[in-house]
Amino acid sequence: MTPKDELKYYLQRAREALLWKLDGLSEYDIRRPMVPTGTNLLGLVKHVAGTESGYLGFVFERPFPEDLPWMEEDAETNADFWATAEESRDDIVGFYKRVWAHSDATIDALDLDSPGLVPWWGPERENVSLQLVLVHMIAETNRHCGHADLVRELVDGTTGLSSRNSNLPDRDAAWWRAYHERLENVAKQAG
């Protein structure tokens, strides 16, 4: 596997992990704001999709061909972090998958040292390579996967990396309750 293939592989794993967090949930549950800042599962997908469309499109003069009004400068604050009632799960997931195809075409067309420009990073950091942007997008996507992990656990208790890999110790509910209680007691003792 080439270095570019490895980066593309890890980006795709993160993309799929993020979408898996929507599986089996109602429209209400994928939109529920589970923390005071309003973080919700479908909003995380919408945000990551919009972000990726910029980093692997605009930055390399290969703009994503669809309008993203929620990403415009005059958009409502945090408009990219939630889906309107008119934007369905299928709309957002379909948009994300179209972004993947566009991004993958950019990755395939360019060398890892191909130059790009990220003006919002400021003059001292705005000149970038495809490799740097891929590393950034892998980090960005995984950061929001972590948010989605916690939000999904708050919604219905589902945890794990994917439907095939929980990435957690294989223990029953009683063990997890006792473990939680133990950590709570340690926190109280330390506090």
TORSEVO-992295 format. One record per residue (C-alpha): chain; residue in three letters; residue number from 1; x, y negated, z. Coordinates in nm, 2 decimals, padded with zeros to 4 digits, m for minus. Each point is the difference from the previous one (the first is absolute). Layout:
('A'; 'ALA'; NUM; (X; Y; Z))
...
***
This chain:
('A'; 'MET'; 1; (00.00; 00.00; 00.00))
('A'; 'THR'; 2; (00.14; m00.34; m00.09))
('A'; 'PRO'; 3; (00.00; m00.29; 00.25))
('A'; 'LYS'; 4; (m00.29; m00.16; m00.18))
('A'; 'ASP'; 5; (m00.20; 00.32; 00.01))
('A'; 'GLU'; 6; (00.06; 00.03; 00.37))
('A'; 'LEU'; 7; (m00.12; m00.36; 00.06))
('A'; 'LYS'; 8; (m00.30; 00.06; m00.22))
('A'; 'TYR'; 9; (m00.07; 00.33; 00.19))
('A'; 'TYR'; 10; (00.00; m00.17; 00.34))
('A'; 'LEU'; 11; (m00.22; m00.29; m00.12))
('A'; 'GLN'; 12; (m00.25; 00.25; m00.14))
('A'; 'ARG'; 13; (00.00; 00.20; 00.33))
('A'; 'ALA'; 14; (m00.08; m00.32; 00.19))
('A'; 'ARG'; 15; (m00.28; m00.10; m00.25))
('A'; 'GLU'; 16; (m00.16; 00.34; 00.04))
('A'; 'ALA'; 17; (00.02; 00.00; 00.38))
('A'; 'LEU'; 18; (m00.17; m00.34; 00.00))
('A'; 'LEU'; 19; (m00.29; 00.12; m00.21))
('A'; 'TRP'; 20; (m00.04; 00.32; 00.20))
('A'; 'LYS'; 21; (m00.09; m00.21; 00.30))
('A'; 'LEU'; 22; (m00.33; m00.08; m00.18))
('A'; 'ASP'; 23; (m00.10; 00.36; m00.06))
('A'; 'GLY'; 24; (m00.32; 00.12; 00.16))
('A'; 'LEU'; 25; (m00.10; m00.34; 00.14))
('A'; 'SER'; 26; (m00.32; m00.20; m00.07))
('A'; 'GLU'; 27; (00.01; m00.34; m00.16))
('A'; 'TYR'; 28; (m00.06; m00.15; 00.34))
('A'; 'ASP'; 29; (00.29; 00.19; 00.16))
('A'; 'ILE'; 30; (00.25; m00.10; m00.27))
('A'; 'ARG'; 31; (m00.09; m00.36; 00.05))
('A'; 'ARG'; 32; (m00.03; m00.02; 00.38))
('A'; 'PRO'; 33; (00.22; m00.25; 00.16))
('A'; 'MET'; 34; (00.16; 00.21; 00.27))
('A'; 'VAL'; 35; (00.23; m00.26; 00.17))
('A'; 'PRO'; 36; (m00.04; m00.38; 00.07))
('A'; 'THR'; 37; (00.18; m00.09; m00.32))
('A'; 'GLY'; 38; (m00.26; 00.18; m00.21))
('A'; 'THR'; 39; (00.23; 00.27; m00.13))
('A'; 'ASN'; 40; (m00.20; 00.26; m00.19))
('A'; 'LEU'; 41; (00.08; 00.29; m00.23))
('A'; 'LEU'; 42; (m00.14; m00.12; m00.33))
('A'; 'GLY'; 43; (00.15; m00.34; 00.06))
('A'; 'LEU'; 44; (00.34; 00.15; 00.05))
('A'; 'VAL'; 45; (m00.03; 00.18; m00.34))
('A'; 'LYS'; 46; (m00.11; m00.32; m00.17))
('A'; 'HIS'; 47; (00.29; m00.20; 00.16))
('A'; 'VAL'; 48; (00.26; 00.26; m00.10))
('A'; 'ALA'; 49; (m00.13; 00.02; m00.36))
('A'; 'GLY'; 50; (00.00; m00.37; m00.04))
('A'; 'THR'; 51; (00.35; m00.03; 00.15))
('A'; 'GLU'; 52; (00.14; 00.28; m00.22))
('A'; 'SER'; 53; (m00.16; m00.16; m00.31))
('A'; 'GLY'; 54; (00.21; m00.31; 00.06))
('A'; 'TYR'; 55; (00.33; 00.16; 00.10))
('A'; 'LEU'; 56; (00.00; 00.25; m00.28))
('A'; 'GLY'; 57; (m00.17; m00.23; m00.25))
('A'; 'PHE'; 58; (00.04; m00.37; 00.03))
('A'; 'VAL'; 59; (00.35; 00.02; 00.15))
('A'; 'PHE'; 60; (00.13; 00.18; m00.32))
('A'; 'GLU'; 61; (m00.20; m00.21; m00.24))
('A'; 'ARG'; 62; (m00.24; 00.28; m00.06))
('A'; 'PRO'; 63; (m00.32; m00.15; 00.16))
('A'; 'PHE'; 64; (m00.28; 00.24; 00.10))
('A'; 'PRO'; 65; (m00.27; m00.06; m00.27))
('A'; 'GLU'; 66; (m00.30; m00.05; 00.24))
('A'; 'ASP'; 67; (m00.10; m00.31; 00.19))
('A'; 'LEU'; 68; (00.04; 00.03; 00.38))
('A'; 'PRO'; 69; (m00.19; m00.29; 00.14))
('A'; 'TRP'; 70; (00.07; 00.11; 00.36))
('A'; 'MET'; 71; (00.37; m00.05; m00.06))
('A'; 'GLU'; 72; (m00.03; m00.35; m00.14))
('A'; 'GLU'; 73; (00.15; m00.30; 00.20))
('A'; 'ASP'; 74; (m00.35; m00.14; 00.05))
('A'; 'ALA'; 75; (m00.16; 00.33; 00.12))
('A'; 'GLU'; 76; (m00.16; 00.03; 00.34))
('A'; 'THR'; 77; (00.25; 00.08; 00.27))
('A'; 'ASN'; 78; (00.05; 00.37; 00.03))
('A'; 'ALA'; 79; (m00.22; 00.07; m00.31))
('A'; 'ASP'; 80; (00.24; 00.27; m00.10))
('A'; 'PHE'; 81; (m00.05; 00.19; 00.33))
('A'; 'TRP'; 82; (m00.37; 00.09; m00.04))
('A'; 'ALA'; 83; (m00.24; 00.11; m00.27))
('A'; 'THR'; 84; (m00.31; m00.19; m00.06))
('A'; 'ALA'; 85; (m00.34; 00.18; 00.00))
('A'; 'GLU'; 86; (00.01; m00.02; m00.38))
('A'; 'GLU'; 87; (00.35; 00.18; m00.02))
('A'; 'SER'; 88; (m00.06; 00.37; 00.04))
('A'; 'ARG'; 89; (00.25; 00.26; 00.12))
('A'; 'ASP'; 90; (00.01; 00.12; m00.37))
('A'; 'ASP'; 91; (00.07; m00.35; m00.11))
('A'; 'ILE'; 92; (00.30; m00.05; 00.24))
('A'; 'VAL'; 93; (00.14; 00.35; m00.04))
('A'; 'GLY'; 94; (m00.04; m00.02; m00.38))
('A'; 'PHE'; 95; (00.18; m00.34; 00.01))
('A'; 'TYR'; 96; (00.28; 00.15; 00.21))
('A'; 'LYS'; 97; (00.05; 00.29; m00.25))
('A'; 'ARG'; 98; (00.01; m00.25; m00.29))
('A'; 'VAL'; 99; (00.26; m00.19; 00.19))
('A'; 'TRP'; 100; (00.20; 00.33; 00.05))
('A'; 'ALA'; 101; (m00.01; 00.06; m00.38))
('A'; 'HIS'; 102; (00.11; m00.36; m00.07))
('A'; 'SER'; 103; (00.28; 00.02; 00.26))
('A'; 'ASP'; 104; (00.12; 00.34; m00.12))
('A'; 'ALA'; 105; (00.02; m00.14; m00.35))
('A'; 'THR'; 106; (00.22; m00.29; 00.13))
('A'; 'ILE'; 107; (00.22; 00.25; 00.19))
('A'; 'ASP'; 108; (00.03; 00.22; m00.30))
('A'; 'ALA'; 109; (00.08; m00.29; m00.23))
('A'; 'LEU'; 110; (00.27; m00.16; 00.21))
('A'; 'ASP'; 111; (00.34; 00.10; 00.15))
('A'; 'LEU'; 112; (00.05; m00.01; 00.37))
('A'; 'ASP'; 113; (00.23; m00.30; m00.04))
('A'; 'SER'; 114; (m00.25; m00.19; m00.22))
('A'; 'PRO'; 115; (m00.05; m00.36; 00.13))
('A'; 'GLY'; 116; (m00.32; m00.14; 00.13))
('A'; 'LEU'; 117; (m00.10; m00.32; 00.18))
('A'; 'VAL'; 118; (m00.20; m00.02; 00.33))
('A'; 'PRO'; 119; (m00.06; m00.37; 00.03))
('A'; 'TRP'; 120; (m00.18; 00.03; 00.34))
('A'; 'TRP'; 121; (00.32; 00.14; 00.16))
('A'; 'GLY'; 122; (00.17; m00.34; m00.04))
('A'; 'PRO'; 123; (00.30; m00.10; m00.21))
('A'; 'GLU'; 124; (00.26; 00.19; 00.20))
('A'; 'ARG'; 125; (m00.18; 00.34; m00.04))
('A'; 'GLU'; 126; (m00.22; m00.04; m00.31))
('A'; 'ASN'; 127; (00.23; 00.17; m00.25))
('A'; 'VAL'; 128; (m00.06; 00.38; 00.04))
('A'; 'SER'; 129; (00.05; 00.33; m00.18))
('A'; 'LEU'; 130; (m00.26; 00.27; m00.07))
('A'; 'GLN'; 131; (00.18; 00.21; 00.26))
('A'; 'LEU'; 132; (m00.05; m00.26; 00.27))
('A'; 'VAL'; 133; (m00.36; m00.05; m00.09))
('A'; 'LEU'; 134; (m00.07; 00.38; 00.01))
('A'; 'VAL'; 135; (00.16; 00.03; 00.34))
('A'; 'HIS'; 136; (m00.21; m00.30; 00.11))
('A'; 'MET'; 137; (m00.33; 00.15; m00.14))
('A'; 'ILE'; 138; (00.08; 00.34; 00.17))
('A'; 'ALA'; 139; (00.05; m00.18; 00.33))
('A'; 'GLU'; 140; (m00.31; m00.22; m00.05))
('A'; 'THR'; 141; (m00.22; 00.29; m00.10))
('A'; 'ASN'; 142; (00.12; 00.22; 00.29))
('A'; 'ARG'; 143; (m00.04; m00.29; 00.25))
('A'; 'HIS'; 144; (m00.37; m00.02; m00.10))
('A'; 'CYS'; 145; (m00.03; 00.38; 00.01))
('A'; 'GLY'; 146; (00.10; m00.03; 00.36))
('A'; 'HIS'; 147; (m00.28; m00.25; 00.06))
('A'; 'ALA'; 148; (m00.24; 00.24; m00.19))
('A'; 'ASP'; 149; (00.12; 00.29; 00.22))
('A'; 'LEU'; 150; (m00.11; m00.19; 00.31))
('A'; 'VAL'; 151; (m00.32; m00.14; m00.14))
('A'; 'ARG'; 152; (m00.11; 00.35; m00.12))
('A'; 'GLU'; 153; (00.07; 00.15; 00.34))
('A'; 'LEU'; 154; (m00.21; m00.28; 00.16))
('A'; 'VAL'; 155; (m00.29; 00.07; m00.25))
('A'; 'ASP'; 156; (m00.03; 00.37; 00.03))
('A'; 'GLY'; 157; (00.30; 00.16; 00.17))
('A'; 'THR'; 158; (00.16; 00.12; m00.33))
('A'; 'THR'; 159; (00.38; 00.00; 00.01))
('A'; 'GLY'; 160; (00.28; 00.11; m00.21))
('A'; 'LEU'; 161; (00.21; m00.06; m00.31))
('A'; 'SER'; 162; (m00.24; 00.17; m00.24))
('A'; 'SER'; 163; (m00.27; 00.27; m00.01))
('A'; 'ARG'; 164; (00.27; 00.26; m00.04))
('A'; 'ASN'; 165; (00.24; m00.14; 00.26))
('A'; 'SER'; 166; (m00.10; m00.14; 00.34))
('A'; 'ASN'; 167; (00.36; m00.09; 00.08))
('A'; 'LEU'; 168; (m00.10; 00.04; 00.37))
('A'; 'PRO'; 169; (00.04; 00.28; 00.25))
('A'; 'ASP'; 170; (m00.26; 00.27; m00.05))
('A'; 'ARG'; 171; (m00.18; m00.03; 00.34))
('A'; 'ASP'; 172; (m00.37; 00.02; 00.10))
('A'; 'ALA'; 173; (m00.21; m00.29; 00.12))
('A'; 'ALA'; 174; (00.06; 00.09; 00.37))
('A'; 'TRP'; 175; (00.38; m00.03; m00.05))
('A'; 'TRP'; 176; (m00.04; m00.34; m00.17))
('A'; 'ARG'; 177; (m00.22; m00.13; 00.28))
('A'; 'ALA'; 178; (00.25; 00.12; 00.26))
('A'; 'TYR'; 179; (00.28; m00.15; m00.20))
('A'; 'HIS'; 180; (m00.18; m00.34; m00.03))
('A'; 'GLU'; 181; (m00.07; 00.01; 00.38))
('A'; 'ARG'; 182; (00.36; 00.07; 00.07))
('A'; 'LEU'; 183; (00.12; m00.29; m00.21))
('A'; 'GLU'; 184; (m00.26; m00.23; 00.17))
('A'; 'ASN'; 185; (00.14; 00.10; 00.34))
('A'; 'VAL'; 186; (00.35; m00.06; m00.11))
('A'; 'ALA'; 187; (m00.10; m00.34; m00.13))
('A'; 'LYS'; 188; (m00.17; m00.09; 00.33))
('A'; 'GLN'; 189; (00.31; 00.11; 00.20))
('A'; 'ALA'; 190; (00.23; m00.20; m00.22))
('A'; 'GLY'; 191; (m00.22; m00.31; 00.00))
***
